[in-house]
Amino acid sequence: MSTDMYLFLSGDLFPLLAGILAALFCGLLGNHLILRQQSMMGDAISHAVLPGLVGAFVLSGSRNPAIMFFGAAGSAIVTVVLIQLVRKLGRVEPGAAMGVIFSVMFALGVLLLEQAQADGVDLDPSCVLYGQLESLFWTPPREWNEFFSFSTFNEIPRQIWTLLGTNIAVIGFMVLFFKELRVSAFDPGISSSQGINAGVIRFVLMLFVAGASVASFEAVGSILVIAMLICPPAAARLLTDRMGPQIIVSAVLAVASAVFGYVVSANIPEAWVRGGSVNAAGMMAVMSGVFVALAAIFSPTHGSISKARRRRALTKKIHLEDLLSALFRFRESGQPAASAQQLAPLVGHQRVARIALDDAIAGELVVVDAGMISLTVSGYERAASLIRKHRMWEGYLVDQAGMPADHVHPVAERLEHLSSPVPKEADAPHGDQHGKPIPPAN
């Protein structure tokens, strides 16, 4: 075994593996919090389980995972109940109720830590917040043939087995109850009609979130738990609109956040960092935020770039249609063609009219002859369709919505660009309010 490989196995393997395992089950659970619009609940529980952890340690004098889980689960139950009470009795919105309760519970946990003097046994505020990934040191055997032995597996840090068991439990829960989780997330009413108790599913989900927080505290801390419960699922939600792919993408992003975060924390130049080192769990949380930012910018459906492109395309379409409508009205008034100077004020301004005219020429909707612009056959058909929608909307707004006739034109001018069906003749029996003919449907 080479020296570099030995150093990686002893110093980097298990910290990296712990980050990956914690990020994975938190990212998976976070999908159901996101879909229920309860992202802050994960934040609240991950903070609020601290009093339960301290209480369990003080009463038992042990950091046994089973005892700590029961303490955290009890604290999580109390948190959920208190949040509901504050919402109902205080009549405040859910986010405010969560913020109040988890702040109070976390402060109570810190106070209990100081009073119980438990901070000398790896149960202190810094451990709870940042974890101790760097402490997961392992002394591997020097030869590869010695790896598959009981003594080798027995020396694997306890935190790894805890995180691995939590992953198995979370994945098993999500696979076995996938249908129940999906239905209760999107429509609790339908889930009740199908015999699925949405309240019980939600309660069990919160227990798993509490268990995930407990399993992660000692190794990766609450900061990473909070980030992974929210960031990978949020980024996946921006990238897909289907639940199955969202869960898969969130798992991939959670693992990628852990890997890239650990690599960056281990290789960042010491001169760039005050103190010469970066907390690995904190950098993993930062990378998860980076993935959310990238998804918010580059998502093909919900990203800011794609939205800007759609807005630009819609703006160009509206200007083009305004140009065609203006030419139709000129033709309707007995002027078969119009100049660019006549059209510019009706479309927007000179530059907008020039772009719209170029698009119309490229689409063979208009022709230009001696500086005069006129509609082609296809351009006339499209313009007639727009004018028909405009005048049908005017009639509808007067006859059905009760708007004054002199107020409907600007509203109909916006509605004519919609792709939705136009009102029926029966909904607008008088049609255009200014006596102008309505072009036929065909």
Steps between C-alpha positions, in 0.01 A plus 500: 500500500637841404557772757242731340235226505576420864469867596168525317358189667612604846419870494247569225293191423267496799453877537402508133279192535329644808422821313361305203281275716362790705436711190327212324231418756443867583460581130251216456288600801509865400299429184190431704552809713534711183187352344304563821630859512655419838867559429535696823371201693828320434687805627276516805538131588877493441535785752225395736629146561795641695312513836396138447859396428632675809216369716559143382871529571449652845245235603688201359860616524558339161517603135344175385334570161172331600470707818591820318244425230218462751599827662510676163171342390330621816635849443387490137147400602486783751622740230233396249226528764619842617518631143139395440390660829674827420343503153148442632505694825726782385348514150837550335623364168689165503847645433476737796379219729790277395751781548378573851497138616831383357678811630367442851573127491853546369572766762365263767729226373806725514405606852466137609840424349665769710314412817560126469867557411459251218729684262798291599367183339463598135156644565558873485366785286785492249462124459124540449542776242805389299548132586836327519564356156874546532506279811390189307856370474565137410812286504464269200713190445807538284417212266187468283446134591455599865198725435232233502540389858287542812760713674509743208123548497495522879728804484269697270372808692166451671355809331533335158289203606239736648480706180490187283216352708309829478534497121365146480204594723420820307525336156291206618235735641483704179482191276237317707278805550569683174133508400383616843766769520421629151121510541508656847749763381294619203145457630432395862125494424539236228738301720233483773239383247739219398548389858840666543533691825691811396554602863669170587722516187601854589573399861719207391680728254581742782634212708733407214613863474571495874687171466703641212593799713616278785698270273674799343572719801819341623660458159376787281305737728167677455624751239551226242172331596302822447674572168449149362137481609426809290760573231524177290120450491447868419752482215341178373156663515630772268631241255198269470125499558463127567541347843697188405769685303506770767595248768774351281640842406494615864698192602759564228532867598530411870785258431666749262476774765673278754776391261576842353469668840750262656744532209485880512544510878801270478671680213423867550825699539579577863579861412137551396355394834532660838646238732625289211211249479136469397239290677408212267133482600463874457652489151263217405209722604645784292526274194136398539410869490714541188301224327174675590633824353608322180160330469322833556703653218532218244190285553341441157151562636521712814845660462543873470671466159219291351239734648679799350509327161129422518421859599713629212330263254156600630588869471614454139181304423281776644682771304470295181127448556454870577662576165268259316192638679598855409542405133159326505335816636672713236372263231156500658492879478576490129880534515650167378854587614672719759845645552734412786452852642123443517538162670769585757270688747246215484758229577718672759790708377727506197741224610220266613312560174818425301551167680132407457518588131811286451326206668189549286708510182692187605170323570360610160215680676561837331663634188674834453463683168639850452509559873137397549416192710203275422371164619554175313225240485634315805557831678144608428361173638699534822407866536132420444517235773648756741239762417225242542626411848535867590145591399348187651670584828365853480147367459546253783635763738200725432225236486623260770744693721297822495791728414432838334552485123764775507713304751526163328747571218826496704388186685405321178832610349679292764259205483531465123854367541395211724500151354187407696170466308310816417150556640215339310256702293232426759716663771551812289181533291561864407864444403700813439365804684609749233303360208797340330456155344644194674707285265357149460649207691628337178 
